[in-house]
Amino acid sequence: MYELRRFGALLREWRNRALPAEVGPGSTAGSARRTPGLRREELAELSEVSTDYIKRLEQGRARPSLQVLKSVARALTLSPAEYEHLCILTGHAIAQPGQINRLIGPATRRLLDRLENVPIAVFDATWTLLSYNALGTALCGDPSPYTRRDRNMAWRYFTGTTNCAPESGRQAEQYEASLVADLRETASRYPSDPGLTSLITALQTASPSFTELWRNGATTKFEQRHGVINHPYVGRIRTAGNVLAVPEGDLKLLVYTTEPESTDADKLAAIAPTALTR
């Protein structure tokens, strides 16, 4: 959940406290000022965005991209802790050096326990499956026999081993582009993670389509996934998967839903009792 109003209030507060003489040549420190701090026009110039966009951010009517957030933080000379707080408020994972987190924290565990009526999968930043909740396991199968590589969503899709495929050619194109774009963004934040580097190299070797999308700079945002799961007992189930970002540990939740009162919903209800015995 984004907290854009709180973000906007902090942005106004920190803009007003900024000292124009300290934030760079774009300020107008020598002119008469009716209010302390930076004007919106000055912050916009230093952040390389429009004044109207700064106004919308401060009013909580827009969510900044990570690039804009970094530019604003630099312009306001924010501390690392302040920048990280803005990342949390706007739903951006905090950039961390080194290796990707592959552990599920206690807050995420509690969330899985409470959301027991919908299938949920938890992934790390590379789209490697970490865990399902009980209904997710009933829907998608037990992942424990698989290696880390074989639990990776991108690897399974681009090597043709997935049990959940997009329904149409157009959906497949959008899914492929968004998945590659998401991996590219993750690679920009974790350039030294050996597991991610190995995964990308293996995908480029195994899949010409992945390689083409990677080289051409796919940019579609990965927010949802529509597809068909081939279930061993009830057959094909059409699902919609919505992606939720989890700031704790830079994780992702994929929440599966079906069309209400549909055959697919009936099939999901039919396998739900098996989740209670796990």
SVG drawing of the C-alpha trace seen along z (x, -y; Angstrom):
<svg xmlns="http://www.w3.org/2000/svg" viewBox="-21 -40 50 76">
<polyline fill="none" stroke="black" stroke-width="0.4" points="0.0,0.0 1.4,-3.4 1.3,-6.3 1.4,-9.1 -0.2,-11.7 2.4,-11.1 5.1,-11.2 3.7,-14.5 3.6,-16.0 7.3,-15.0 8.3,-16.3 6.8,-19.7 8.4,-19.7 11.9,-18.8 11.7,-21.2 10.9,-24.0 13.8,-23.1 16.3,-23.0 18.9,-25.8 19.0,-27.2 22.6,-28.1 23.5,-24.5 21.6,-22.6 23.4,-23.7 23.6,-26.3 19.9,-25.9 18.7,-27.8 18.0,-31.5 19.6,-32.1 20.3,-35.8 16.7,-36.8 14.1,-38.0 12.3,-35.0 8.9,-35.1 9.2,-31.5 12.1,-29.5 13.6,-26.7 13.4,-25.9 10.6,-27.0 8.9,-24.3 10.4,-25.7 13.9,-25.3 13.3,-21.7 11.8,-20.9 14.9,-22.3 17.3,-20.5 15.4,-17.2 14.9,-17.7 11.1,-17.4 8.3,-19.9 7.1,-22.2 3.6,-20.8 4.9,-17.3 6.5,-18.5 3.1,-20.0 1.3,-16.8 3.8,-14.8 3.3,-17.2 -0.4,-16.8 -0.2,-13.0 -1.6,-12.8 1.4,-11.0 3.8,-8.2 7.4,-9.0 9.5,-6.5 12.6,-5.3 14.7,-7.6 12.7,-10.7 12.9,-9.7 16.6,-9.5 16.8,-12.9 14.6,-14.6 16.6,-13.0 19.8,-14.3 18.3,-17.8 17.2,-18.0 20.4,-16.4 18.5,-13.8 20.2,-11.4 20.2,-7.7 17.6,-7.0 15.3,-9.7 15.7,-8.4 14.9,-4.9 11.8,-6.2 10.5,-7.8 11.2,-4.5 8.9,-2.7 6.2,-5.3 6.2,-5.1 6.5,-1.3 10.0,-1.2 12.4,1.4 15.5,-0.1 18.5,0.3 21.0,2.6 24.5,3.5 25.6,7.1 23.3,10.2 19.6,10.5 17.6,11.4 16.1,14.9 14.5,15.2 10.9,14.6 10.6,12.2 8.1,12.5 5.8,9.8 5.4,11.6 4.8,14.9 2.0,13.4 0.5,12.0 0.5,15.4 -1.1,17.0 -3.9,14.4 -4.7,14.5 -5.5,18.2 -8.6,18.0 -6.6,16.9 -3.6,18.7 -0.4,16.7 3.2,17.2 6.2,15.4 9.1,14.6 12.5,13.0 13.6,10.0 14.7,12.4 11.2,14.1 12.5,17.2 9.8,18.9 10.4,19.0 7.1,20.3 3.4,20.7 0.7,20.5 -1.3,23.7 -3.9,22.8 -1.1,21.7 0.5,25.2 -2.8,26.9 -3.2,24.8 0.4,24.8 2.0,27.9 4.7,28.6 7.9,26.8 10.2,28.5 11.5,31.1 12.8,28.4 16.1,26.6 16.3,22.9 16.8,22.4 13.8,24.6 11.7,22.5 12.5,19.3 9.5,17.9 11.5,16.5 13.6,19.7 10.5,21.9 8.7,19.7 11.5,19.1 12.6,22.8 9.0,24.1 8.8,25.9 6.0,23.8 2.6,25.2 1.0,21.7 0.9,20.3 -0.6,17.0 -3.9,17.5 -3.2,15.6 -0.3,14.4 -0.8,10.8 -0.8,11.7 2.3,13.8 4.1,10.9 3.2,8.5 4.2,11.1 7.5,11.8 8.4,8.1 7.4,7.2 9.2,10.2 12.4,9.3 12.0,5.6 11.6,6.5 14.7,8.7 16.7,5.9 15.6,3.4 16.6,5.9 20.0,6.4 20.5,2.6 19.9,2.7 21.9,5.9 24.8,5.8 27.0,8.0 24.6,10.8 26.2,14.0 22.9,15.9 21.2,13.2 24.2,12.9 24.2,16.7 20.5,16.8 20.7,14.1 23.6,15.8 21.8,19.1 18.6,17.5 20.6,15.8 22.1,19.2 18.8,21.1 16.4,18.7 16.8,16.5 13.5,14.7 14.8,13.7 18.1,12.6 16.3,10.4 14.1,8.8 17.1,8.2 19.2,6.6 16.3,4.5 15.6,3.0 12.1,4.2 10.5,1.7 6.9,2.9 6.1,2.9 5.2,6.2 2.0,5.7 -0.2,8.7 -0.3,12.0 -3.2,13.7 -2.8,17.4 -4.0,21.0 -2.7,23.4 -2.8,27.1 -3.9,28.7 -3.4,32.5 -6.8,33.2 -9.3,30.5 -7.7,29.6 -7.2,26.1 -7.9,23.2 -7.8,19.6 -6.3,17.2 -5.4,13.6 -2.2,13.0 -1.7,9.5 1.8,8.5 2.2,6.9 5.6,5.5 6.7,6.3 9.3,3.8 10.4,6.4 13.3,8.1 12.5,6.8 10.0,9.6 7.1,10.0 3.7,11.6 1.7,13.0 -1.9,13.3 -4.0,15.6 -7.7,15.0 -10.5,16.4 -13.5,14.9 -16.3,15.0 -19.0,17.6 -17.1,19.1 -16.1,22.7 -12.6,21.7 -13.8,20.5 -15.6,23.8 -12.4,25.7 -10.4,23.6 -13.0,24.3 -12.8,28.0 -9.1,28.1 -9.3,25.8 -10.0,28.7 -6.7,30.3 -5.0,27.2 -6.5,27.8 -4.7,31.2 -1.2,29.7"/>
</svg>
